[in-house]
Amino acid sequence: MGVDKELEEYVSWLLGSSQKCLPSRAIDRLLDAILDQINGVERNYVVELDCDMRIVVPSTYAFDVWANILHVYCFDDYMLEEATGIDVGVVIDAGAFIGLATLKFASHYPNARIVAVEPNPYVVDYLRLNIEMNKLGDRVVIESAALASRSGQGVLFVPKDSPINASLHKEYAVKYGDGDVLMVNVRLKTLDDIVRDYKLNRVDVLKLDIEGEEANVVEHAVNSSVLHRMGVKMIIVEAHREDDSGRIADLLRGEGYSCNLRWLSGTEQWIVACVR
């Protein structure tokens, strides 16, 4: 199959998947952004996801952003609808990208304080812009670091053509970025560091989409007992290997969580959603 045919089929999938979920004006704007990315035009688009939320979509990352919108807003990958009864006061969104899940959490849990963790300097300005544009600055804070299983300094490997796949693991970034990868020095923080630095006395929802580091972070969190100390009620993990999804579920079930696993069709990713 040629590249053009693959591209045509992917755009058709984006369009078809959006029809019953997103407003027509949003689809039109996203399609314009896609065409700009294909043609190498750099431009920002404001897309209204619904009457309450708007996002700035950079054409440079339009394919990644559109797919992310579908997974967060249309497919309910994070299974939030299954946990509507949880009293949520604090959310940690690790791997926030440009803020799509952050905005979803803010809408779904209107009284929650959110810590959006994003180490990638190439996207964090868009995260900040989207928070400001939706007037969420009083509820959302940005931590420009990578959530990891250790504290200190590290290297973030950023695929030039797909920054959504920036990872602390070079082999992961190379795999999903066609080999053209930038290296950025970043701060590493553990979950305990985040809790201490923001003086959190509870964490109700923890979301991890940290491109290959998820299982290490969950294991460290279990060993440090931070999940118990913070009373974490729901943990949502996007695992990027099948082995990791099973390892994560086993670790959390051992801590008293009930876990559901969902394979994301057409990908090598699994959602592990655990509630206690």
C-alpha positions as CSV (number, residue, x, y, z in Angstrom):
1,M,0.0,0.0,0.0
2,G,1.4,3.4,-1.0
3,V,1.9,6.3,1.4
4,D,-0.8,8.3,-0.3
5,K,-3.3,5.5,0.1
6,E,-2.4,5.0,3.8
7,L,-2.8,8.8,4.4
8,E,-6.2,8.8,2.6
9,E,-7.4,5.9,4.7
10,Y,-6.2,7.5,7.9
11,V,-7.9,10.9,7.2
12,S,-11.1,8.9,6.3
13,W,-10.9,7.2,9.7
14,L,-10.4,10.5,11.5
15,L,-13.4,12.0,9.6
16,G,-15.7,9.0,10.1
17,S,-14.9,8.6,13.8
18,S,-15.6,12.3,14.4
19,Q,-19.0,12.5,12.7
20,K,-21.3,11.6,15.6
21,C,-19.0,13.1,18.3
22,L,-17.6,16.4,17.3
23,P,-19.4,19.6,16.0
24,S,-19.2,20.0,12.2
25,R,-17.4,23.3,12.7
26,A,-14.7,21.5,14.7
27,I,-14.3,18.8,12.1
28,D,-13.9,21.5,9.4
29,R,-11.2,23.3,11.4
30,L,-9.3,20.1,12.1
31,L,-9.4,19.1,8.5
32,D,-7.9,22.5,7.6
33,A,-5.2,21.9,10.1
34,I,-4.5,18.5,8.6
35,L,-4.2,19.9,5.1
36,D,-1.8,22.5,6.5
37,Q,0.4,19.9,8.1
38,I,0.4,17.9,4.8
39,N,1.5,21.0,2.9
40,G,4.0,22.1,5.5
41,V,2.1,25.2,6.5
42,E,2.5,26.2,10.2
43,R,-0.6,27.8,11.6
44,N,-2.7,27.7,14.8
45,Y,-6.4,26.9,14.8
46,V,-8.9,27.4,17.6
47,V,-11.3,24.4,17.7
48,E,-14.5,24.4,19.7
49,L,-14.9,20.9,21.1
50,D,-18.3,21.8,22.7
51,C,-20.0,24.8,24.1
52,D,-17.6,24.9,27.0
53,M,-14.1,23.9,25.8
54,R,-11.9,25.3,23.1
55,I,-8.4,24.2,22.1
56,V,-5.6,25.7,20.1
57,V,-4.5,23.1,17.5
58,P,-1.1,23.7,15.9
59,S,-1.1,22.5,12.3
60,T,2.4,21.1,12.9
61,Y,0.9,18.4,15.1
62,A,-2.6,18.2,13.7
63,F,-2.7,14.5,13.0
64,D,-1.6,13.7,16.6
65,V,-4.0,16.2,18.1
66,W,-7.0,15.0,16.1
67,A,-6.4,11.4,17.1
68,N,-5.9,12.4,20.7
69,I,-9.2,14.3,20.6
70,L,-11.0,11.1,19.4
71,H,-9.5,8.9,22.1
72,V,-10.2,11.3,24.9
73,Y,-13.5,12.9,23.9
74,C,-15.2,10.3,21.6
75,F,-14.0,6.9,22.6
76,D,-13.8,7.5,26.4
77,D,-10.5,5.7,26.5
78,Y,-10.0,6.8,30.1
79,M,-13.4,5.3,31.1
80,L,-14.5,8.3,33.1
81,E,-18.1,7.5,32.5
82,E,-17.6,4.3,34.6
83,A,-16.5,6.3,37.7
84,T,-18.9,9.2,37.9
85,G,-19.7,8.5,41.5
86,I,-16.2,9.3,42.7
87,D,-15.7,12.5,44.8
88,V,-12.8,14.1,43.0
89,G,-10.9,17.1,44.5
90,V,-7.4,16.6,43.0
91,V,-6.3,15.1,39.7
92,I,-2.7,14.5,38.5
93,D,-2.6,14.4,34.7
94,A,0.9,13.1,33.8
95,G,1.7,13.3,30.1
96,A,-0.7,16.2,29.6
97,F,0.5,17.0,26.0
98,I,-1.4,20.2,24.9
99,G,-4.1,19.7,27.5
100,L,-6.8,17.6,26.0
101,A,-7.2,15.2,28.9
102,T,-6.6,18.1,31.3
103,L,-9.6,20.0,29.8
104,K,-11.7,16.8,29.9
105,F,-10.9,16.3,33.6
106,A,-11.7,20.0,34.3
107,S,-15.1,19.6,32.6
108,H,-15.9,16.2,34.2
109,Y,-14.8,17.2,37.7
110,P,-15.7,20.9,37.9
111,N,-14.5,21.3,41.5
112,A,-11.2,19.5,41.1
113,R,-7.7,21.0,41.3
114,I,-5.5,19.6,38.5
115,V,-1.7,19.2,38.3
116,A,-0.8,18.9,34.6
117,V,2.6,17.3,34.2
118,E,4.3,17.8,30.8
119,P,8.1,17.8,30.2
120,N,8.2,18.4,26.5
121,P,9.2,22.1,25.9
122,Y,7.9,21.9,22.3
123,V,4.3,21.5,23.4
124,V,4.1,22.9,26.9
125,D,3.3,26.5,25.7
126,Y,0.2,25.1,23.9
127,L,-0.8,23.4,27.2
128,R,-0.5,26.7,29.0
129,L,-2.4,28.5,26.2
130,N,-5.2,26.1,26.3
131,I,-5.5,26.3,30.1
132,E,-5.6,30.1,29.9
133,M,-8.0,30.3,27.0
134,N,-10.5,28.1,28.9
135,K,-10.0,30.3,32.0
136,L,-8.8,27.4,34.1
137,G,-5.7,29.1,35.6
138,D,-7.3,29.1,39.1
139,R,-7.7,25.3,39.0
140,V,-4.9,23.9,36.8
141,V,-1.2,24.2,37.5
142,I,1.5,23.1,35.1
143,E,4.5,21.1,36.2
144,S,7.2,21.2,33.5
145,A,8.9,17.9,34.4
146,A,8.7,14.3,33.5
147,L,7.0,12.0,36.0
148,A,9.4,9.1,36.5
149,S,10.5,6.4,39.0
150,R,13.4,8.6,40.2
151,S,14.1,12.2,40.9
152,G,16.9,14.3,39.3
153,Q,17.8,15.0,35.7
154,G,17.1,13.0,32.6
155,V,16.9,13.1,28.9
156,L,13.7,13.3,27.0
157,F,13.8,11.9,23.4
158,V,11.4,13.9,21.2
159,P,10.4,12.6,17.7
160,K,10.5,15.7,15.5
161,D,7.4,14.7,13.5
162,S,5.4,13.3,16.5
163,P,6.1,15.1,19.7
164,I,3.2,13.4,21.4
165,N,5.5,10.3,21.6
166,A,8.3,12.1,23.5
167,S,9.8,9.5,25.9
168,L,12.5,9.0,28.5
169,H,13.2,5.8,26.5
170,K,15.1,6.3,23.3
171,E,14.0,3.1,21.7
172,Y,10.4,4.0,22.2
173,A,10.8,7.5,20.7
174,V,12.7,6.1,17.7
175,K,10.1,3.5,17.1
176,Y,7.2,6.0,17.0
177,G,9.1,8.9,15.5
178,D,10.7,7.3,12.4
179,G,14.1,7.7,13.9
180,D,14.5,11.5,13.7
181,V,14.7,12.3,17.4
182,L,15.7,15.4,19.4
183,M,17.3,15.1,22.9
184,V,16.2,17.5,25.6
185,N,17.4,17.7,29.2
186,V,14.5,17.6,31.6
187,R,13.8,17.4,35.3
188,L,12.5,14.1,36.7
189,K,10.0,14.0,39.5
190,T,8.4,11.1,41.3
191,L,4.8,11.0,42.4
192,D,6.0,11.7,45.9
193,D,7.8,14.8,44.7
194,I,4.7,16.1,43.0
195,V,2.7,15.5,46.2
196,R,5.3,17.3,48.3
197,D,5.9,20.3,45.9
198,Y,2.2,21.1,45.6
199,K,1.4,20.3,49.2
200,L,-1.3,17.9,48.2
201,N,-3.1,16.1,51.1
202,R,-5.1,13.9,48.7
203,V,-5.0,12.7,45.1
204,D,-8.3,11.2,43.8
205,V,-7.5,10.5,40.1
206,L,-4.1,9.7,38.7
207,K,-3.7,9.5,34.9
208,L,-0.4,8.2,33.4
209,D,0.3,8.5,29.7
210,I,4.1,8.8,29.9
211,E,5.3,6.9,26.8
212,G,6.8,3.8,28.2
213,E,7.6,4.9,31.8
214,E,4.2,3.9,33.2
215,A,5.0,0.5,34.7
216,N,8.1,1.9,36.4
217,V,6.1,4.8,37.9
218,V,3.4,2.5,39.2
219,E,5.9,0.1,40.7
220,H,7.7,3.0,42.4
221,A,4.4,4.4,43.7
222,V,3.4,1.0,45.1
223,N,6.7,0.6,46.8
224,S,6.7,4.1,48.3
225,S,3.1,3.6,49.6
226,V,2.1,7.0,48.1
227,L,-1.1,5.6,46.6
228,H,-2.3,4.6,50.1
229,R,-1.1,7.8,51.8
230,M,-2.9,10.0,49.2
231,G,-6.0,7.8,49.1
232,V,-5.9,7.5,45.3
233,K,-9.3,6.3,44.2
234,M,-8.8,5.9,40.4
235,I,-5.7,5.3,38.3
236,I,-5.9,5.5,34.5
237,V,-2.8,4.2,32.7
238,E,-2.1,4.1,29.0
239,A,0.3,1.2,28.7
240,H,2.4,1.0,25.5
241,R,3.3,-2.7,25.7
242,E,1.0,-5.6,26.4
243,D,3.4,-7.0,29.0
244,D,3.3,-3.6,30.8
245,S,-0.5,-3.6,30.9
246,G,-0.5,-6.9,32.7
247,R,2.3,-5.9,35.0
248,I,0.5,-2.6,35.9
249,A,-2.8,-4.4,36.5
250,D,-1.2,-7.0,38.7
251,L,0.6,-4.4,40.8
252,L,-2.6,-2.4,41.4
253,R,-4.8,-5.3,42.1
254,G,-2.3,-6.2,44.7
255,E,-3.0,-2.8,46.3
256,G,-6.8,-3.5,46.4
257,Y,-7.8,-1.9,43.1
258,S,-10.3,-3.4,40.7
259,C,-8.9,-3.0,37.1
260,N,-10.4,-3.1,33.6
261,L,-8.1,-3.5,30.6
262,R,-9.0,-2.2,27.2
263,W,-6.9,-2.7,24.0
264,L,-7.0,0.4,21.8
265,S,-8.0,-1.0,18.4
266,G,-5.4,-0.5,15.7
267,T,-2.6,0.4,18.1
268,E,-0.1,-1.2,20.4
269,Q,-1.6,0.5,23.4
270,W,-3.8,-0.6,26.3
271,I,-5.8,1.3,28.8
272,V,-5.6,0.1,32.4
273,A,-8.4,1.7,34.5
274,C,-8.4,0.9,38.2
275,V,-10.7,1.9,40.9
276,R,-10.6,1.4,44.7
